Amino acid sequence: MRLRDLTSAPRFQRAAGILAAEYLRLVWSTNRFSYDPPDFYERFDPHLPAIIAFWHGQHFMVPFLKRDYHRAKVLISRHRDGEINAIAAERLGIGTVRGSGDHGVEFQRKGGVTAFKSMLQTLAEGSNMATTADVPKVSRVAGRGVIMLARESGRPIFPFALATSRFKRFNNWDRSVISLPFGRGVMVASDPIYVPRDADDATVEAYRARLEVELKEVTRRAYATVGAKDSHG
């Protein structure tokens, strides 16, 4: 059997997803986490449901942002690797929306239209929606998808970053990071960004640029707090 066939097999994907989830639980339980700002949830909760935006490659530990009283879903691609991520997320108590957040030329082919409608419905039902902000293969450049979601839903965006002092960084397009056990970590978020419902094209672009700046800043703060270097620093 070819490796591609093996990794696409449902039994393999389920086993890999369960293993990934349990590894992430180990990382969470063996790292000492702090929050920036310290009153993280006191600031966050009054704005729920919200859109949690973060960079590609920083997503593995995001399920642990959720508290027991929160409801949340995360956007995950339809790629075979996405299936493993979806199984892991759901095992960690996070619902999933499948598709792409890219609003570029492949928006419809990648299930973007359906996913966008599902994210709007998720927010309307009172659940938080977590999603990457940069479009695939263009790391650390925010796309318009998150801004459009905020405009259409009326819900705020929280730029978010998480870092641990011990991690493995991959040499791929988004410099993905796998956190390691037995260190310390931090969750960082900036103030909520509300996008006006009547935002025109120029205003959407201005908010896109603002989101990009704020995501870079919370990511910088997260790595600085744990004494590590950002993957794009």
N, C-alpha and C positions, 0 to 999 in steps of 0.2 A: 504494500500500500504506500502510495506517495505521501510525503509529509503534509502536503496541502489537503489531501483527502482525509488524513487522520485528524488534523486540526479543525476540519469542517464537520466532523462527525458529532451529532448531538450528545452522545455519551461522553466524548472527550471534552466538549465545551462545558457540559454541566460539571464534570469533575474539576476542570480547571477553574471554573467560576467559584465553586465551593471552596477550593483550596485557596484561591486568591482572597476571598472574604475572610477566611479564618486567619490567614497571614496578617491581613490588615487589622483585625481585632487584636492580634498579638502586638503589633506596632503601637496601636492606640493605648493598650493597657500597660506597656512597658516604657512609654515616654512620658515625661512630666510636661503637661501642656499648660501654657498661659494664654491670656487673651489681651488683645490690643484693639480697642480700649478695654480697660479692666471691667467696665460695666457693659460688656459686649451684648449680652442678651437683653438687658434693660433698655438699651438703645434700639436693638433690632426688633424686638417683639411688637412694639406699638405700630410698626409699619407693615405687618404681615397681612396678606400673603405678599411675598416679595420675589424678585428675580435675583438669584445669586450668580454673579458673573465672575469667571476666573479664566486663567490662561490654559491652553492645551498643555499637557505634560505635567500639570499640577493637580490633577483631578482625583487621584486614587483615594485620598483620605477625606474627600469632601463629605461622604456620608456621615462622618462623625461630627459635622457641624450641627446636625439635627438633634434636638432634644426630644424626650419621650412625648411631649405634648404638641410637637410640630407634625405637620403633614408635608411631604415633599416628594417631588419627582425630579429626575435628571434626564437631560437629552443625551441619547447615545446613538451612534451611527448604526447603520444596517450592515456594516462590514462584519466578517466572521469574527474578528477580534472584538467587535462591539457586542457580539452575543455573549462572550465570556464576561465582559464588563457588566452587561445587563444582569446576568445571573448573580454576579457578586453583589451588585448594588441592591437587588431585590432581597438577597439573603441578609443584607445589612439594614433592611427596613425601608429602603428607598424605592418608590415606584419608578417606572421608566417610560419615556416617550422615545420612539425610535424614528430616526431620520436625521437630516442635516440642518444645521442652523445657518448654513451658507445661503446668502441671498444673491449669489452670483448667477452665472449662466446655467449652472447645473442644479439650481434650486429645485426645480420640479422633478428632474430625473432621480435625485437622491431622496425623494420623499419629503422635501422641504415644505411644500404647501400643506400636506397633511399634518406634518409635525408642528408647524406653526399654529394651525387651528387647534391641535391637541394641547399645545402649551397655553394658548388663550383659555381653553376650557379648564385646564388644570388650575390656573390662577383664579378664574371665575368661581371655581368650586372651593376656594379657600386654601389651596395647597401652594407651598412655595415651589418655584421652578428653578432648578440649577442648570447652568449651561456654560460652555466655553464661549469666550468673547471673540477670539481670533478665528478666522476662517481657516479650514484645512490647508496645510502646506504654506501658510503665510503666518509664521509665528510672531507673536507679540505686536501684531497690527490688528486693532479691533475692527470687526466688521459692523455692518449696520443692523444685522439681525436682532441683536439684543435691544438696540434703540427702538426698532420698529415694534418689538414685542412690548416694550414699556409704553410706547405711545398708544398702541391699540388697546392695551389692557388697563391703562391708568395706574399700574402698579410700579413701585420704585425698583431701581437697580441697586444692589449692594455690591460694589467691587470687593472681592475677597481673595485672600491668599493664605496658604498654610505652608509652613516649612519646619523641618526637623533638623537637628544638628548632625545626625548621621543618615546618610542616604547614598544611593547608587544612581549616577546620572548616565543616561544612554546617549549615544552619539547619533540620534535620529533628528528629524526635521524640527521637532518641538522640544528637543533636549529633555525628554521625559525623566521624571525623578521617581524612584522607588524609595520610600522612607524605610529606615532600618530600626530594629528594636533598640531599647536601652540607651536612650538619649533624652533630649528635651525638644519640645516643639512649641509652636505658637500659631494661633489663628488671628488674622488681622483683617479688619474691614474698615472702609471709610464711610462717610455719611451717605445716606440714601440719595439717589439721583432720580428725580421725577421728570419725565419728559412730557411737555404739554401735548394734549390730544390734537391741537391744531398745528403742530410743528410742521413747517414746510421743509423742502429739501435742504435748504441752507441750514436750518435749525437742527435737523437730524444730523447733518455732518458735524455741526458744532458739538453736539452731545456725543457723537461717536469719538471725536477727538478728545473730549473731556474724559470719557470712560477709559480710553487708552492711557492717558496720562495718570489717572487715578489707579488703574490696575498696576502700572509699572511702579508707582509709589508704594502701594501696599505690599507688593512683592519684594521690593527693596527693603522695606521695614521688616518684613518677616524674616528674610535671610540675615539681616543685620542683627536682629534680636537673638538668633541662635548661634551667632558667630560663624556663619557660613557664607559662601559666595553664591549669588544668584547665577543660574545657568546661562543667563544672557548678559551677565555683568562683566 
